[in-house]
Amino acid sequence: MTKILVIEDELFVRENLLELLEAENFEAVAAENGKIGIEKAVSEIPDLILCDVMMPEMDGYSVLTSIRSQPATAAIPFIFLTAKSAKSDFRQGMDLGADDYITKPFTRAELISAIMSRLSKQALLRQYLTAKKDIQTLAPEIQIIEASLRRALAEESSELELCYQPIFAVSSGEIIAAEAFISWNSSEAGTFKPSELIPLAESTDLILPLADCLLKYVCQQIQAWNKLGVSTIPITVNLAVQQFQQDDIVSKISSILAKYHLEVKNLQIEISENAIMSDLNRAIAIIDELKSVGIQSAIDDFGTGNSSLIHLKQLPIDTLKIDPYFIHNVAHDLQKSAITTALIQMGHNLNLKIIAQGVSNDSELDYIRQKNCYAMQGSLFSNALSSVELEKTLLNGALK
């Protein structure tokens, strides 16, 4: 039976939702606040989560941040229920990783339609990610998804769009860089956020075309900004594992920078811990080569991989990006605070710039200020921006 977790602080609304879901033959689990909701998400592993946005102590945005930061719950479909209908509120939830956003009051049909749509998409993705490579064994819907993505990449379709997560200096609040992602708005297969698109591509032979597309789109956009006279900031791109393992990856990056007449300072490279540890000696050589041509590099989502202090000491990287899991609720979780403090101190001892990811409230900001982090990313200062929105930000000098 499909299990749905309802996180709602108002008793009347919560009980109505439970009754409605049970009448539709779902197994419904209730949580009266965000903290309990997170605990039940981890212990119950529901098939879908319905969560109110406005709740005391911990709002729905904080709940979603925590859910998405934990491997066991990161992929669970998440639908916000809220009376807030402003576009900015909608964007905030979707940028944090929500799958849908239903505005109160809603009808029974609207709720069930949203639930079934997300469950159907999740089932298709699960089948796709666990199926054999032979596309003929897959359901017609899955074949459409793969064929559509392959075509979009081959044609460099406008369905593939860039978005950016700004990076801010902790000391001044000034935007100093932005991390680029790519999403897919398919007319045939629907919308795929970066968190869905990347594993979809990784399960096929499409991750390299997708990664190359991201790198090319970013360089094209920087060149366009340069031609317009827009004062740009460094854009960071996370290399896929398969991309990082290519023998000629540094020459490829240098070539694309030259093709679009960009300086090395325009682009920065991020690499996951697991990509580095899959072949440490080779990773050291590649990062050294990047540094030799003037390209800065960072370890992304540090703390969740399998590297250690001795390995980190060997790597000629410039920046350490602390995984959002270690930042979420760090000011109120003594155990997490101790671990995160040690990670930050380790980075400082190696003269690395420390970027805290997933900063979503003032207490987390106060913590990273006290720990002298260099920069931060997260919804407290800005959600993800489109190319147009980032351009306006750069032109207006906003987000400072």
C-alpha positions as CSV (number, residue, x, y, z in Angstrom):
1,M,0.0,0.0,0.0
2,T,1.3,3.5,-0.9
3,K,2.3,5.4,2.2
4,I,1.8,9.2,2.5
5,L,3.2,11.3,5.3
6,V,1.1,14.4,6.2
7,I,3.0,17.1,8.1
8,E,0.4,19.6,9.2
9,D,0.2,21.6,12.5
10,E,-3.5,22.3,12.4
11,L,-5.4,19.4,13.9
12,F,-8.6,19.9,11.8
13,V,-6.8,20.1,8.5
14,R,-4.5,17.2,9.4
15,E,-7.5,14.9,10.3
16,N,-9.4,15.8,7.1
17,L,-6.3,15.0,5.0
18,L,-5.9,11.6,6.8
19,E,-9.5,10.8,6.3
20,L,-9.4,11.8,2.6
21,L,-6.2,9.8,1.9
22,E,-7.5,6.7,3.7
23,A,-10.7,6.8,1.7
24,E,-8.5,6.7,-1.4
25,N,-6.8,3.5,-0.1
26,F,-3.5,5.2,0.9
27,E,-1.7,4.4,4.1
28,A,-1.6,7.8,5.9
29,V,0.9,8.8,8.5
30,A,0.6,12.0,10.5
31,A,3.0,14.4,12.0
32,E,1.9,17.5,14.0
33,N,5.1,19.6,13.4
34,G,8.2,19.8,11.3
35,K,10.6,18.1,13.7
36,I,8.3,15.1,14.2
37,G,7.7,15.1,10.4
38,I,11.5,14.7,9.7
39,E,11.7,11.9,12.3
40,K,8.8,10.0,10.7
41,A,10.2,10.6,7.2
42,V,13.4,8.8,8.2
43,S,11.7,6.0,10.2
44,E,8.8,5.4,7.9
45,I,10.3,6.2,4.5
46,P,7.0,7.2,2.9
47,D,6.3,7.1,-0.8
48,L,5.2,10.8,-0.8
49,I,5.1,13.7,1.7
50,L,2.5,16.4,2.0
51,C,3.7,19.3,4.1
52,D,2.3,22.6,5.2
53,V,4.5,25.6,4.6
54,M,3.6,27.8,7.6
55,M,4.2,25.9,10.9
56,P,5.6,27.2,14.2
57,E,9.3,26.5,15.2
58,M,10.2,24.7,11.9
59,D,8.5,25.8,8.7
60,G,8.0,23.7,5.6
61,Y,11.0,25.1,3.9
62,S,13.3,23.9,6.7
63,V,11.6,20.5,6.7
64,L,12.2,20.2,3.0
65,T,15.8,21.2,3.3
66,S,16.4,18.5,5.9
67,I,14.5,15.9,3.9
68,R,16.6,16.6,0.8
69,S,19.9,16.6,2.7
70,Q,19.5,13.0,4.0
71,P,20.3,10.2,1.5
72,A,17.5,8.0,2.8
73,T,14.8,10.6,2.2
74,A,16.3,12.8,-0.5
75,A,14.3,11.4,-3.4
76,I,10.9,11.2,-1.8
77,P,8.3,13.3,-3.7
78,F,7.4,16.3,-1.7
79,I,4.3,18.5,-2.1
80,F,3.7,21.8,-0.3
81,L,0.2,22.7,1.0
82,T,-0.2,26.4,1.6
83,A,-2.4,29.4,1.6
84,K,0.5,31.5,0.3
85,S,0.1,32.1,-3.5
86,A,2.8,34.6,-4.3
87,K,5.1,33.7,-7.1
88,S,8.2,34.2,-4.9
89,D,6.8,31.7,-2.3
90,F,6.2,29.2,-5.1
91,R,9.8,29.7,-6.5
92,Q,11.3,29.3,-3.0
93,G,9.7,25.9,-2.5
94,M,10.4,24.6,-5.9
95,D,14.0,25.8,-5.8
96,L,14.6,23.9,-2.6
97,G,13.4,20.7,-4.2
98,A,9.6,20.6,-3.8
99,D,7.8,18.6,-6.5
100,D,4.6,20.5,-6.4
101,Y,2.8,23.3,-4.6
102,I,-0.9,23.2,-3.9
103,T,-2.6,26.4,-2.8
104,K,-5.4,26.2,-0.2
105,P,-8.3,25.9,-0.5
106,F,-8.0,23.0,-2.9
107,T,-10.5,20.4,-4.0
108,R,-10.3,16.7,-3.3
109,A,-9.7,16.1,-7.1
110,E,-6.9,18.7,-7.2
111,L,-5.1,17.0,-4.3
112,I,-5.5,13.4,-5.6
113,S,-4.4,14.5,-9.1
114,A,-1.2,16.1,-7.8
115,I,-0.5,13.0,-5.7
116,M,-1.0,10.6,-8.5
117,S,1.0,12.7,-10.9
118,R,4.0,12.7,-8.6
119,L,3.7,9.0,-7.7
120,S,3.4,8.1,-11.4
121,K,6.5,10.0,-12.3
122,Q,8.4,8.5,-9.4
123,A,7.5,5.0,-10.5
124,L,8.7,5.7,-14.0
125,L,12.0,7.1,-12.8
126,R,12.4,4.2,-10.4
127,Q,11.8,1.7,-13.2
128,Y,14.1,3.6,-15.5
129,L,17.0,3.7,-12.9
130,T,16.8,0.0,-12.0
131,A,16.1,-1.4,-15.5
132,K,18.6,-3.1,-17.8
133,K,20.4,-1.0,-20.3
134,D,18.3,-2.6,-23.1
135,I,15.8,0.1,-23.8
136,Q,13.4,-2.4,-25.5
137,T,12.7,-4.0,-22.1
138,L,11.4,-0.7,-20.7
139,A,7.8,0.6,-20.7
140,P,6.7,2.9,-23.5
141,E,6.7,5.9,-21.2
142,I,10.3,5.3,-20.2
143,Q,11.3,4.9,-23.8
144,I,9.7,8.3,-24.5
145,I,11.7,9.9,-21.7
146,E,15.1,8.5,-22.9
147,A,14.4,9.3,-26.5
148,S,13.3,12.8,-25.7
149,L,16.3,13.5,-23.6
150,R,18.7,12.1,-26.2
151,R,17.1,14.3,-28.8
152,A,17.2,17.4,-26.6
153,L,20.9,16.9,-26.0
154,A,21.7,16.2,-29.6
155,E,19.8,19.3,-30.8
156,E,21.0,21.4,-27.8
157,S,17.3,22.2,-27.3
158,S,16.0,25.3,-25.6
159,E,14.2,22.8,-23.3
160,L,17.5,22.5,-21.5
161,E,17.8,25.6,-19.3
162,L,20.5,26.9,-16.9
163,C,19.8,28.0,-13.4
164,Y,22.2,29.3,-10.8
165,Q,22.6,29.1,-7.0
166,P,24.4,32.3,-6.0
167,I,27.4,32.2,-3.7
168,F,27.8,35.0,-1.1
169,A,30.7,36.3,0.9
170,V,30.0,35.8,4.6
171,S,31.7,39.0,5.6
172,S,29.9,41.4,3.3
173,G,26.9,39.5,1.9
174,E,28.1,40.3,-1.6
175,I,27.5,37.8,-4.4
176,I,30.9,36.6,-5.5
177,A,30.1,33.5,-7.7
178,A,27.3,31.3,-8.8
179,E,27.0,27.5,-9.2
180,A,25.4,26.4,-12.5
181,F,22.9,23.6,-12.9
182,I,20.8,22.4,-15.8
183,S,17.1,21.5,-15.8
184,W,14.9,19.9,-18.6
185,N,11.5,21.3,-19.4
186,S,10.3,18.6,-21.9
187,S,7.1,19.1,-23.9
188,E,6.8,15.3,-24.1
189,A,8.2,14.0,-20.8
190,G,7.5,16.9,-18.4
191,T,9.8,18.9,-16.1
192,F,13.0,17.4,-14.6
193,K,14.9,19.3,-12.0
194,P,18.6,18.9,-11.7
195,S,18.2,16.5,-8.8
196,E,16.1,14.3,-11.1
197,L,17.9,14.9,-14.4
198,I,21.4,14.0,-13.2
199,P,20.5,10.4,-11.9
200,L,18.4,9.9,-15.0
201,A,21.3,10.7,-17.2
202,E,23.8,8.7,-15.0
203,S,21.8,5.5,-15.5
204,T,22.3,5.7,-19.2
205,D,25.1,6.8,-21.6
206,L,23.7,10.4,-21.5
207,I,25.6,11.8,-18.5
208,L,28.6,12.8,-20.6
209,P,26.5,14.6,-23.2
210,L,24.5,16.3,-20.4
211,A,27.7,17.4,-18.6
212,D,29.3,18.7,-21.8
213,C,26.0,20.5,-22.5
214,L,26.2,22.2,-19.1
215,L,29.8,23.3,-19.6
216,K,29.0,24.6,-23.1
217,Y,25.8,26.5,-22.1
218,V,27.7,28.1,-19.2
219,C,30.5,29.4,-21.4
220,Q,28.0,30.6,-24.1
221,Q,26.1,32.5,-21.4
222,I,29.3,34.1,-19.9
223,Q,30.3,35.2,-23.4
224,A,26.9,36.7,-24.0
225,W,27.2,38.7,-20.7
226,N,30.7,39.8,-21.7
227,K,29.4,41.1,-25.1
228,L,26.6,43.0,-23.2
229,G,29.2,44.6,-20.9
230,V,27.7,42.9,-17.9
231,S,30.2,42.7,-15.1
232,T,30.3,38.9,-14.5
233,I,31.3,36.7,-11.6
234,P,32.9,33.3,-11.7
235,I,30.5,30.5,-12.6
236,T,31.2,27.1,-11.0
237,V,30.4,23.8,-12.8
238,N,30.3,20.4,-11.1
239,L,32.1,17.8,-13.3
240,A,30.3,14.5,-13.6
241,V,32.4,11.5,-12.5
242,Q,32.7,10.1,-16.0
243,Q,33.7,13.6,-17.3
244,F,36.3,14.1,-14.6
245,Q,37.8,10.7,-15.5
246,Q,38.4,11.6,-19.2
247,D,42.1,11.7,-20.1
248,D,41.8,15.0,-21.9
249,I,39.4,16.8,-19.6
250,V,41.7,19.7,-18.8
251,S,42.5,20.3,-22.5
252,K,38.7,20.2,-23.2
253,I,38.0,22.8,-20.6
254,S,40.8,25.0,-21.9
255,S,39.6,24.6,-25.5
256,I,36.0,25.6,-24.7
257,L,37.3,28.6,-22.8
258,A,39.3,29.6,-25.8
259,K,36.4,29.0,-28.2
260,Y,34.2,31.5,-26.3
261,H,37.1,33.9,-25.6
262,L,36.8,33.6,-21.9
263,E,39.4,34.1,-19.2
264,V,40.2,31.2,-16.8
265,K,38.8,33.3,-13.9
266,N,35.4,33.1,-15.5
267,L,35.0,29.4,-14.7
268,Q,35.6,27.3,-11.6
269,I,35.4,23.5,-11.3
270,E,33.7,21.5,-8.6
271,I,34.4,17.8,-8.1
272,S,32.7,15.3,-5.7
273,E,34.6,13.4,-3.1
274,N,33.7,10.1,-4.6
275,A,35.0,11.2,-8.1
276,I,38.3,12.1,-6.4
277,M,38.6,8.9,-4.3
278,S,37.8,6.6,-7.2
279,D,41.4,7.2,-8.3
280,L,43.2,9.5,-5.9
281,N,46.5,9.7,-7.7
282,R,44.9,10.5,-11.0
283,A,42.6,13.1,-9.4
284,I,45.7,14.8,-7.9
285,A,47.3,15.0,-11.3
286,I,44.1,16.4,-13.0
287,I,43.6,19.1,-10.3
288,D,47.3,20.0,-10.5
289,E,46.9,20.4,-14.3
290,L,43.8,22.6,-13.7
291,K,45.8,24.7,-11.3
292,S,48.7,25.0,-13.8
293,V,46.4,26.6,-16.3
294,G,44.8,28.9,-13.7
295,I,41.5,27.2,-13.1
296,Q,40.4,27.0,-9.5
297,S,38.8,23.8,-8.1
298,A,36.7,22.8,-5.2
299,I,35.5,19.6,-3.5
300,D,31.7,19.7,-3.5
301,D,29.4,18.4,-0.7
302,F,32.4,17.6,1.5
303,G,31.7,15.4,4.5
304,T,29.5,12.8,2.8
305,G,32.1,11.0,0.8
306,N,35.0,8.7,1.9
307,S,38.0,11.0,1.9
308,S,40.1,11.6,5.0
309,L,42.4,14.3,6.3
310,I,45.5,12.7,4.9
311,H,43.9,12.5,1.4
312,L,42.6,16.0,1.7
313,K,46.1,17.3,2.5
314,Q,47.4,15.8,-0.8
315,L,44.9,17.5,-3.0
316,P,45.9,20.9,-4.6
317,I,42.3,22.3,-4.3
318,D,41.4,25.8,-3.5
319,T,37.9,25.5,-1.9
320,L,36.0,23.1,0.4
321,K,32.2,23.1,0.2
322,I,30.6,21.7,3.3
323,D,27.6,19.5,2.5
324,P,24.1,21.0,3.5
325,Y,23.5,18.2,5.9
326,F,26.2,19.5,8.2
327,I,24.8,23.1,8.1
328,H,21.1,22.3,8.6
329,N,20.2,23.0,12.3
330,V,23.9,23.1,13.2
331,A,23.3,25.8,15.8
332,H,20.9,23.5,17.8
333,D,22.4,20.1,17.2
334,L,25.5,19.7,19.5
335,Q,26.7,16.5,17.8
336,K,26.4,17.9,14.3
337,S,28.0,21.2,15.5
338,A,31.1,19.3,16.8
339,I,31.5,17.4,13.5
340,T,31.0,20.5,11.4
341,T,33.3,22.6,13.5
342,A,36.0,20.0,13.0
343,L,35.4,19.9,9.2
344,I,35.7,23.7,9.0
345,Q,38.8,23.8,11.2
346,M,40.4,21.1,9.1
347,G,39.9,23.2,6.0
348,H,41.2,26.3,7.6
349,N,44.4,24.4,8.7
350,L,45.0,23.5,5.1
351,N,44.5,27.2,4.0
352,L,41.3,26.4,2.0
353,K,38.4,28.7,1.4
354,I,35.3,27.2,3.2
355,I,31.9,27.5,1.6
356,A,28.9,26.5,3.7
357,Q,26.0,25.1,1.6
358,G,22.3,25.0,2.5
359,V,22.2,28.1,4.8
360,S,18.5,28.7,5.4
361,N,18.1,30.7,8.6
362,D,19.8,33.3,10.8
363,S,21.1,30.8,13.4
364,E,23.0,28.9,10.7
365,L,24.3,32.2,9.4
366,D,25.5,33.2,12.8
367,Y,27.3,29.9,13.2
368,I,29.2,30.0,10.0
369,R,30.2,33.6,10.7
370,Q,31.6,32.6,14.1
371,K,33.5,29.8,12.3
372,N,35.0,32.2,9.8
373,C,33.6,30.6,6.7
374,Y,34.6,32.4,3.5
375,A,31.3,32.1,1.7
376,M,27.8,30.5,1.7
377,Q,25.0,29.2,-0.4
378,G,21.4,28.7,0.5
379,S,17.8,30.0,0.6
380,L,18.4,32.5,3.3
381,F,19.9,34.9,0.8
382,S,18.7,33.6,-2.5
383,N,17.0,30.6,-4.2
384,A,18.1,29.4,-7.6
385,L,18.0,32.1,-10.3
386,S,17.4,31.8,-14.1
387,S,20.0,33.3,-16.5
388,V,17.7,36.4,-16.9
389,E,17.4,36.8,-13.1
390,L,21.1,36.5,-12.5
391,E,21.8,39.0,-15.3
392,K,19.5,41.5,-13.6
393,T,21.2,40.8,-10.3
394,L,24.6,41.5,-11.8
395,L,23.4,44.7,-13.6
396,N,21.7,46.1,-10.5
397,G,24.2,45.0,-8.0
398,A,21.5,43.4,-5.9
399,L,21.7,40.5,-3.4
400,K,24.3,42.3,-1.3
